[in-house]
Amino acid sequence: MGGDEEEAWMPDETGRSQSTDGSGRDDKGPGAGAGQPLDERHIAPDEDGRQSTQQNDDQNSEHVADRGKMGPETPLIEGLSEDVVPAVEEFMEQAAQQNEAAAAEVAAEAGDAKPGAYISFEKVSKAFGDFVVLKDVSFCVNSGETLCILGRSGVGKSVSLQMLLGFLKPDTGVVRVAGEDITAFSERELQAIRRKVTMVFQNGALFDSITVGENVAFPLRERGELAEEQIYQIVKGLLEMVGVAGMDSLLPSDLSTGMKRSVAIARALASQPEAVLYDEPTTQVDPLMGHLLGDLIERLKQQLHLTSIVVTHDMRFAKKLADKVVFLHEGTARFFGTMEEMESSQDPTLQQFLALDALVLPA
């Protein structure tokens, strides 16, 4: 995860272990019965059991280019296949209503009519032995907003994400998620939080023994409320939405890194979360796909009122998305505020970071 010191192991969003080799493998898959095939009328592999990777790459490039032309105000269902629009539209409306209700609940608990902090760190510290990763770090993100976590490698960005899902506990301080103090939550209580907040790992963390379509269908099947035809339509629509149309019958090993990450986002959306945590979503992704993912995250915020935290080294990406940014440096939150405030800061550390970024990514 971005080369941080904390990347060796962690469970995926379903709570299952992932390998340390960076492949996101879970050789046992999601469990007996979960990998049953989607309706074969809709997923027809070629003679060797899979669709042609080259053919899908060509079709996908055209599809990504078309979706990359859409702005933040473009409806999420715009450009989807007509046969899936009704199911996807209903699914997205449910998600938007759920997220509005969650925001109202958080605000009510805070005793405020305005959106409250959906996620917050309050003087959080974390050390591994003598190595202090975070020291008295505080930041927050309000319901329906996007926070970008910036900083050099090894400053605790991914450790922060792990604490937000309860995979790591702070040594001191308070971590709040969905308005609740999760610091002392049991594993059972944390499972309820992870149904509200999901994570898109840098390596995708997909089940490698089942197809792309089955990966996205997995959280839909767990709900036990949808017919197979509805599941197929939602899966197809979500894959189109994230720029990997027609890839449903491929295995994760057939995909590029960027495509795996897009599939991981589709799977995250299939769980109808209230918040999504993204770990370096544009790393090893071509500029076109990065542009599409940025637009998609912005559209999800505006249309589904989705709360997001994005760990990134990509300043252009952060400028595009962030309502607030937190800059981690030497274990502390050196800055927390808007991107405009960060760029105008006279802090020499911030100025050096911005100057080096300008050299790496010239306008």
N, C-alpha and C positions, 0 to 999 in steps of 0.2 A: 504494500500500500504506500505508493509514493516514496519508497525507500526509508520510511520511518522505522524507528527501532522496534515498533510494536507489531510488526506485520506477521510474525511467525505462525500464529494459529488463532482462529476464532470460529464460532459456529456461524452458519448462515442464518437468514431471517426466519427459517423454520425451526431453528434451534438445533440442527444437526451439524455434525462436525464436518469440516472441510480439510483437505490435505494441505500440507505445508509446501508442496512443490509448485504452488502458484496456479495450478490447473483448475482449482475449485471442484475437484473430483469428489464424488460421494458414490463409491462403487456399488453400494447396496441400493442406490436409488432412493426414491421417496417412500418406499414401503410396499408391501405386498398389495397388489390390486390397484395401486395409485397410478401405475403406468399403463393402464389399458389404453388401446389406441383410440384416437379420435375417429369419428365416423369416416370409414374408408371411401365413401362417395366423395368426400371433400379433399382427402389427402391421398393422391395416387403416385407412389414412387415409380421410378423408371425400372429397367430390367435389373439393375444391380442393387435394387432395394432402396435407392435414394434418388432424389431429383438431381439433375445435373448442376454441379456447383457453379460452373462457368456460366450456364444459362441464367441461374439465379443471380450471379454477380452482375451480369449485364442488365437484367431487369431491375435489380435493386438500385443500381446507379441512377437509372432514369427516374425511379420512384423517389429516391432521396432528393434528387435535383428538383423535382416537382414540389415535394413537401418543403424543401428548403426555401421556396419562394413565399411561403405563408408567413404572415406576421403574427405578433402576439394576440391580436384581436380576432384572428381567423378561428372560427368554431372548430373544436377538436374533431368533429365528424366530417369536416370539409375534406373532400378528395378520397374518402373511403368508398369501397365498393358498395353499390346500392343495396345489395342483398343483406349487408351487415349493419347498415345505418340504424334501423329501428332498435335492434338489440343493444348496440353500443351506445346510442343516445340515451336509452333508458338506464343503462348501467352507469353512465356518467352523471345523469341527473340524480340518481341515488347517492352517488359519491359526493356530489356538491351539497346536497341536503344534509348528509351526514356530517360533513366538515363544517357547515354553517352552524349546525346544532352543537358540535364540539366546541367551536369558538365561543358560542354563547354561554356554554357551560363553564368554560375556563374563565370568562369574564365575570360570570355570576359568582364563582368561587372567590375571585379577587375583589368582589364588591365594586366592580367598575362596569359602566355601560359600554366602554370602548373595548376593543380586542385586547386581551391580556397576554402575558408571556406564556406561550404554549410549552416552550422548552427554556430552561435556564440553568446556568452554573452559578453558584453562590459561594465564592471564596474556596474553590475546589483545589485540593492539592493531591498529587499522586507521585510516588517514588517507587522505583524498582531497586531495592537494596540502597546503595549510597547515591544512585543516580536519580536526581529529582527531575521529573518530566514536566509537572505542572505545579505552580506555587501560587496559591490564593487567586486563582483565575475566576473571573466573573464575566458573564455575557448572557444575552437572552435573545430569543426570536419570538415575535408575536404571532398569533394565529394568522395563517394566510399570508405570511411574509417569507422572504428568503434571506438567510444569513450565509455569507461566505466566510470560511475559515482559511486564512492565509498564513504563510510563513515558510521558512526553509525546511528542508527535510530534517526529521529527527526532533521537531519541537513539540510533538504531542498532539498533532491534529487528529490522527487516527485513534490514538488513545482516548481522545475526547469523544469520538463517535462510539467507541466500545463502551464507555461509561454511560452514554445516553441510552444504550440498550441493555445495560445491566450486566454485560459480559465482564466488566471490571468494576470494582468498587473504589470510590475515592478514599484516601487515607483520612482526609478531613474535608469539611464543607458539605454542601447540599446540592444534589442534582434533582431537578424537577422536570417531569415529562407529562404532558397532558394536564398540567397544573398540579400534579401529585408529586410529593417527595418520595422518590424511588430508592433513596440511599440505602435503606434497610429492608427493602422488599425481598421476599422469598422468591425462589425460582417460579413457583406457581403464580405469584402476583406479577412477576416480570413477564410471564407468557402473555398475560392480558395486555400489558404495555406493548409487547412486540406485535400484537394484532392491530394496534393503532399506528405504530411507527415501524417502518420497514427500511431496509438498507440495500443500496445498490453497490456491491463490492467492485473493486477495481478489476478483478479477474472474472466477474460475472457470477461466480459461485453457482453455476447451473448444475443440475443433475446430468452427468455425462452419459448415463446409460439409457436415457430416454430422449425422444425427439424434442426439438424446439417447441413444437405445438403442445406436447405433453408437459413440458416445463411450465409454460404459461397457463395451461389448464389446471395444473395441480392445486393452486389456492381456490380456484372456482369449484373444483370437485370436493375440496375439503368442506365447503359450505353446505353441500348436500341439498341445495335448494333449486338447482338449475337442471333443465333437461339437456341431453347431449347436443341437440341442435342449437340451443342457446349458447352453450359452452363453445361450440365450434365458431359461431358467429362472433362472439366476443373475442376469442383468441385471434381469429383472422383480422378483425378490426384493430385490435391492439398492436399486432405485428405490423400492419400497414401504418398505423399512427407513428410508430417509432422508426420507420424507415427500413424494415426488413420484410417486406411483403413477399409471400410465396416461399418462405423458408421453413414452414411449419413441419415438414417431414424430414428435414435434415437433422443430424446430430450436432451437438455443440462443437465437437471436434472438427466439423466441416466449416466452421465459421471463423472469420477474422476476429481479432480482439475487440474492435469497435462494434461488430455485429453482436458478439456475445453480450457486450454491455447494453446494447439496445434491447436485446431479448430479456436481460435482467430487469430493465426498466419496465418492459411490458408485463413481466411476471409480478413486479412490485405493484403496478397499477391494478392487476387482476385481484389483488387482495383488498382493494378499496381502502388504502390507509388514510389516516388523517395527516401524516407527515412522512416524508421520505428523506433519508440521509444518503448523500451521494459522495463516494470516495473517489476523487480524481476522475470525473466522468469523461474528460476529454483527453486523458493520457493515451497515447498510441492510437488516436482516432484521427482520420483525415479531416481537413478543414470543413468539407461539406457536411460530413456527419456531425462534427462538433457544432456547426451552425444550426443544424436541425435539432440537436439535443438541447441547445440553449433556448431556441424558440419554444420547444416543447415544454421545458421546465417553466418558462414564463407563462405559457398558455395554461398550464395546469394550475399555476398560482391564481391567475385571473379568473379562470372559468370554473375550477373545482375548489377554489379557496384552500389549496393544498399548502401546508407549511413545509419548507425545505431548508435543509442545511447542506451546503456544498463545500467540501474540501477541495481546493484547487490551487495549482500553481499558475493558472492561466488568467492573467490580469484582465485581458479583454473579455473573457467569459464572466469574470466577477463583476466588471463594470456593467455588463449587459444585464445581469441578474439581481445583483445584491441590493436589498433594502438597507441592510447593515453589513459591516464586515468586522471581524475580529482578527487582529494580527498577533500571532503568538511568537515570542522571541525569548530564548533562554529561560523557558519555564513560566513566563509571565504573559498576561494579556497586555501587550505593549500599547495596543490601541483598540478601541471599540467605538464604532460610530458609522456614519455614512461614508461612502466612497469619496464623495466630494471633500468631506472633512479630513479624510486620510491624505488625499492628494495635496491639500493645503497645509498640512501639519509641518511644523518646523523641526520635528523630532529627527535628529540626524540618522537614526537607524531606519526609520521609515523612508526618509529621502534616499538613502543608499539602496534600499530594496527596490524602490520605484525606479531609480536611475539604472540599476542593473537590469531590471525587467525591460526598460525601454531599449537597452542595448540588445537584449535577446529577441525582443519582438518589436522591431522598428515599424513605424506607422506606414 
